[in-house]
Amino acid sequence: MEVFAHAVQARRPDDGAWCEAWTVRDILMHQTGDAEELVRVLAAHLAGEPVETRGSDRENPYRALTHAELRSAFLARYARSPSRG
């Protein structure tokens, strides 16, 4: 996670990525949504509750954030993720 966070911080939000259709901001929104989704799904599973996974709409709450807010949201969501480390 530290390498990813450093790479995001070292680039502009509108910089391109290896996939030409994605920017640094796009990838950060995607990873933030993934971290939140992982926590949501695992929490429901551990509680014995059925849960459906969401699609790319999980990125929508992050679209209105500034880049700094988005980086903070990523770090906060990742900190709650059981895959951190």
MDTraj code that builds the backbone (N, CA, C; nanometers):
import mdtraj as md
import numpy as np

residues = "MET GLU VAL PHE ALA HIS ALA VAL GLN ALA ARG ARG PRO ASP ASP GLY ALA TRP CYS GLU ALA TRP THR VAL ARG ASP ILE LEU MET HIS GLN THR GLY ASP ALA GLU GLU LEU VAL ARG VAL LEU ALA ALA HIS LEU ALA GLY GLU PRO VAL GLU THR ARG GLY SER ASP ARG GLU ASN PRO TYR ARG ALA LEU THR HIS ALA GLU LEU ARG SER ALA PHE LEU ALA ARG TYR ALA ARG SER PRO SER ARG GLY".split()
xyz = np.array([
    [0.0823, -0.1183, 0.0000],
    [0.0000, 0.0000, 0.0000],
    [0.0867, 0.1246, 0.0000],
    [0.1966, 0.1232, 0.0731],
    [0.2820, 0.2410, 0.0803],
    [0.3385, 0.2771, -0.0565],
    [0.3755, 0.1762, -0.1343],
    [0.4300, 0.2019, -0.2678],
    [0.3233, 0.2657, -0.3565],
    [0.2015, 0.2130, -0.3498],
    [0.0922, 0.2684, -0.4292],
    [0.0636, 0.4119, -0.3860],
    [0.0522, 0.4363, -0.2557],
    [0.0230, 0.5706, -0.2050],
    [0.1325, 0.6688, -0.2468],
    [0.2576, 0.6266, -0.2409],
    [0.3683, 0.7128, -0.2823],
    [0.3599, 0.7423, -0.4326],
    [0.3304, 0.6421, -0.5120],
    [0.3199, 0.6612, -0.6568],
    [0.2078, 0.7583, -0.6913],
    [0.0966, 0.7487, -0.6206],
    [-0.0158, 0.8398, -0.6441],
    [0.0236, 0.9826, -0.6065],
    [0.0909, 0.9967, -0.4950],
    [0.1298, 1.1293, -0.4484],
    [0.2340, 1.1931, -0.5408],
    [0.3153, 1.1119, -0.6046],
    [0.4221, 1.1624, -0.6904],
    [0.3739, 1.2019, -0.8304],
    [0.2459, 1.1775, -0.8593],
    [0.1937, 1.2072, -0.9924],
    [0.0739, 1.3004, -0.9841],
    [0.0469, 1.3654, -1.0949],
    [-0.0717, 1.4506, -1.1024],
    [-0.1947, 1.3629, -1.1231],
    [-0.3109, 1.4063, -1.0739],
    [-0.4332, 1.3258, -1.0877],
    [-0.4688, 1.2937, -1.2330],
    [-0.4377, 1.3848, -1.3245],
    [-0.4754, 1.3623, -1.4633],
    [-0.3656, 1.2941, -1.5448],
    [-0.2551, 1.2540, -1.4800],
    [-0.1516, 1.1778, -1.5498],
    [-0.2095, 1.0456, -1.5974],
    [-0.1633, 1.0000, -1.7110],
    [-0.2085, 0.8727, -1.7646],
    [-0.1442, 0.7554, -1.6924],
    [-0.1990, 0.6399, -1.7160],
    [-0.1483, 0.5155, -1.6590],
    [-0.1106, 0.4233, -1.7743],
    [-0.0637, 0.3047, -1.7416],
    [-0.0290, 0.2094, -1.8472],
    [-0.1495, 0.1831, -1.9368],
    [-0.2648, 0.1720, -1.8761],
    [-0.3878, 0.1609, -1.9549],
    [-0.4256, 0.3032, -1.9964],
    [-0.4200, 0.3319, -2.1217],
    [-0.4393, 0.4686, -2.1699],
    [-0.5761, 0.5273, -2.1366],
    [-0.6727, 0.4423, -2.1085],
    [-0.8067, 0.4913, -2.0781],
    [-0.8194, 0.5395, -1.9327],
    [-0.7189, 0.5138, -1.8498],
    [-0.7265, 0.5451, -1.7074],
    [-0.6246, 0.6519, -1.6694],
    [-0.6655, 0.7374, -1.5765],
    [-0.5733, 0.8345, -1.5179],
    [-0.5370, 0.7873, -1.3774],
    [-0.4415, 0.8555, -1.3175],
    [-0.4053, 0.8262, -1.1784],
    [-0.5291, 0.8400, -1.0900],
    [-0.6085, 0.9430, -1.1135],
    [-0.7305, 0.9647, -1.0346],
    [-0.8288, 0.8482, -1.0525],
    [-0.8454, 0.7997, -1.1743],
    [-0.9346, 0.6866, -1.2003],
    [-0.8917, 0.5641, -1.1194],
    [-0.7632, 0.5374, -1.1204],
    [-0.7121, 0.4211, -1.0473],
    [-0.7312, 0.4395, -0.8976],
    [-0.7071, 0.5602, -0.8482],
    [-0.7250, 0.5863, -0.7056],
    [-0.8715, 0.5715, -0.6650],
    [-0.9646, 0.6202, -0.7466],
    [-1.1071, 0.6010, -0.7162],
    [-1.1420, 0.4530, -0.7151],
    [-1.0900, 0.3801, -0.8117],
    [-1.1182, 0.2369, -0.8218],
    [-1.0658, 0.1622, -0.6986],
    [-0.9439, 0.1898, -0.6596],
    [-0.8851, 0.1214, -0.5447],
    [-0.9540, 0.1598, -0.4138],
    [-0.9966, 0.2843, -0.4019],
    [-1.0701, 0.3281, -0.2835],
    [-1.2039, 0.2558, -0.2745],
    [-1.2750, 0.2483, -0.3871],
    [-1.4015, 0.1753, -0.3907],
    [-1.3831, 0.0281, -0.3612],
    [-1.2750, -0.0315, -0.4130],
    [-1.2458, -0.1728, -0.3864],
    [-1.2207, -0.1980, -0.2381],
    [-1.1432, -0.1105, -0.1749],
    [-1.1138, -0.1283, -0.0320],
    [-1.2416, -0.1190, 0.0509],
    [-1.3274, -0.0229, 0.0182],
    [-1.4539, -0.0096, 0.0901],
    [-1.5434, -0.1318, 0.0674],
    [-1.5474, -0.1791, -0.0549],
    [-1.6304, -0.2948, -0.0883],
    [-1.5817, -0.4205, -0.0165],
    [-1.4523, -0.4382, -0.0077],
    [-1.3969, -0.5540, 0.0620],
    [-1.4397, -0.5547, 0.2086],
    [-1.4295, -0.4420, 0.2732],
    [-1.4709, -0.4320, 0.4136],
    [-1.6202, -0.4601, 0.4273],
    [-1.7019, -0.4036, 0.3394],
    [-1.8474, -0.4211, 0.3454],
    [-1.8861, -0.5671, 0.3266],
    [-1.8285, -0.6317, 0.2262],
    [-1.8640, -0.7705, 0.1949],
    [-1.8143, -0.8652, 0.3042],
    [-1.6916, -0.8469, 0.3488],
    [-1.6396, -0.9356, 0.4533],
    [-1.7141, -0.9189, 0.5853],
    [-1.7517, -0.7971, 0.6192],
    [-1.8276, -0.7746, 0.7420],
    [-1.9616, -0.8470, 0.7365],
    [-2.0290, -0.8391, 0.6238],
    [-2.1575, -0.9090, 0.6091],
    [-2.1362, -1.0595, 0.6142],
    [-2.0346, -1.1075, 0.5477],
    [-2.0062, -1.2522, 0.5475],
    [-1.9777, -1.3015, 0.6899],
    [-1.8957, -1.2277, 0.7627],
    [-1.8633, -1.2685, 0.8995],
    [-1.9845, -1.2628, 0.9916],
    [-2.0797, -1.1768, 0.9599],
    [-2.2029, -1.1677, 1.0373],
    [-2.3056, -1.2706, 0.9930],
    [-2.2706, -1.3495, 0.8914],
    [-2.3619, -1.4515, 0.8413],
    [-2.4751, -1.3956, 0.7584],
    [-2.4582, -1.2767, 0.7067],
    [-2.5626, -1.2111, 0.6277],
    [-2.5293, -1.2208, 0.4791],
    [-2.6298, -1.2446, 0.3972],
    [-2.6044, -1.2448, 0.2523],
    [-2.5760, -1.1024, 0.2052],
    [-2.4917, -1.0905, 0.1089],
    [-2.4591, -0.9579, 0.0560],
    [-2.4250, -0.9708, -0.0924],
    [-2.4737, -0.8769, -0.1677],
    [-2.4395, -0.8721, -0.3095],
    [-2.3273, -0.7720, -0.3283],
    [-2.2374, -0.8039, -0.4163],
    [-2.1301, -0.7087, -0.4437],
    [-2.1798, -0.6038, -0.5423],
    [-2.1185, -0.4889, -0.5341],
    [-2.1540, -0.3792, -0.6234],
    [-2.0551, -0.3745, -0.7393],
    [-2.0959, -0.3084, -0.8436],
    [-2.0093, -0.2909, -0.9599],
    [-1.9304, -0.1618, -0.9497],
    [-1.9028, -0.1021, -1.0630],
    [-1.8226, 0.0194, -1.0648],
    [-1.8930, 0.1380, -0.9999],
    [-2.0211, 0.1232, -0.9679],
    [-2.0914, 0.2316, -0.8992],
    [-2.0329, 0.2588, -0.7613],
    [-1.9530, 0.1671, -0.7093],
    [-1.8918, 0.1896, -0.5785],
    [-1.7905, 0.3035, -0.5841],
    [-1.7506, 0.3450, -0.7031],
    [-1.6582, 0.4568, -0.7194],
    [-1.7301, 0.5920, -0.7162],
    [-1.8598, 0.5918, -0.7389],
    [-1.9349, 0.7172, -0.7522],
    [-1.9197, 0.8136, -0.6347],
    [-1.9216, 0.7675, -0.5096],
    [-1.9090, 0.8637, -0.3991],
    [-1.7763, 0.9407, -0.3993],
    [-1.6794, 0.8912, -0.4698],
    [-1.5469, 0.9533, -0.4670],
    [-1.5232, 1.0508, -0.5811],
    [-1.6131, 1.0547, -0.6768],
    [-1.5935, 1.1394, -0.7942],
    [-1.5936, 1.2887, -0.7610],
    [-1.6689, 1.3304, -0.6624],
    [-1.6799, 1.4724, -0.6290],
    [-1.5684, 1.5213, -0.5363],
    [-1.4860, 1.4306, -0.4869],
    [-1.3804, 1.4689, -0.3943],
    [-1.2634, 1.5346, -0.4672],
    [-1.1948, 1.6230, -0.3964],
    [-1.0699, 1.6753, -0.4494],
    [-0.9686, 1.5609, -0.4484],
    [-0.8569, 1.5806, -0.5158],
    [-0.7569, 1.4743, -0.5183],
    [-0.7015, 1.4483, -0.3778],
    [-0.6803, 1.5532, -0.3006],
    [-0.6302, 1.5360, -0.1635],
    [-0.7326, 1.4609, -0.0781],
    [-0.8601, 1.4945, -0.0928],
    [-0.9653, 1.4234, -0.0191],
    [-0.9716, 1.2772, -0.0618],
    [-0.9547, 1.2528, -0.1897],
    [-0.9581, 1.1165, -0.2416],
    [-0.8417, 1.0345, -0.1864],
    [-0.7216, 1.0932, -0.1825],
    [-0.6071, 1.0232, -0.1231],
    [-0.6346, 0.9901, 0.0231],
    [-0.6910, 1.0844, 0.0971],
    [-0.7240, 1.0603, 0.2380],
    [-0.8286, 0.9505, 0.2522],
    [-0.9285, 0.9513, 0.1650],
    [-1.0316, 0.8476, 0.1691],
    [-0.9715, 0.7113, 0.1403],
    [-0.8796, 0.7041, 0.0434],
    [-0.8136, 0.5775, 0.0129],
    [-0.7396, 0.5255, 0.1360],
    [-0.6613, 0.6117, 0.1986],
    [-0.5836, 0.5695, 0.3156],
    [-0.6744, 0.5232, 0.4286],
    [-0.7847, 0.5935, 0.4499],
    [-0.8795, 0.5554, 0.5556],
    [-0.9468, 0.4220, 0.5245],
    [-0.9901, 0.4023, 0.3994],
    [-1.0570, 0.2769, 0.3632],
    [-0.9589, 0.1607, 0.3691],
    [-0.8372, 0.1850, 0.3228],
    [-0.7380, 0.0789, 0.3235],
    [-0.7018, 0.0395, 0.4668],
    [-0.6982, 0.1350, 0.5569],
    [-0.6631, 0.1074, 0.6969],
    [-0.7653, 0.0135, 0.7602],
    [-0.8896, 0.0158, 0.7131],
    [-0.9936, -0.0741, 0.7652],
    [-0.9951, -0.2087, 0.6957],
    [-0.9209, -0.2222, 0.5876],
    [-0.9228, -0.3430, 0.5064],
    [-0.8419, -0.4554, 0.5701],
    [-0.8963, -0.5767, 0.5703],
    [-0.8210, -0.6893, 0.6255],
    [-0.7026, -0.7302, 0.5387],
    [-0.6935, -0.6756, 0.4184],
    [-0.5823, -0.7136, 0.3298],
    [-0.4621, -0.6225, 0.3469],
    [-0.4720, -0.5250, 0.4353],
    [-0.3590, -0.4313, 0.4531],
    [-0.2385, -0.5058, 0.5098],
    [-0.1232, -0.4453, 0.4879],
    [-0.0059, -0.5061, 0.5468],
    [0.1088, -0.5060, 0.4647],
])
top = md.Topology()
chain = top.add_chain()
for i, resn in enumerate(residues, 1):
    res = top.add_residue(resn, chain, resSeq=i)
    for name in ("N", "CA", "C"):
        top.add_atom(name, md.element.get_by_symbol(name[0]), res)
traj = md.Trajectory(xyz[None], top)
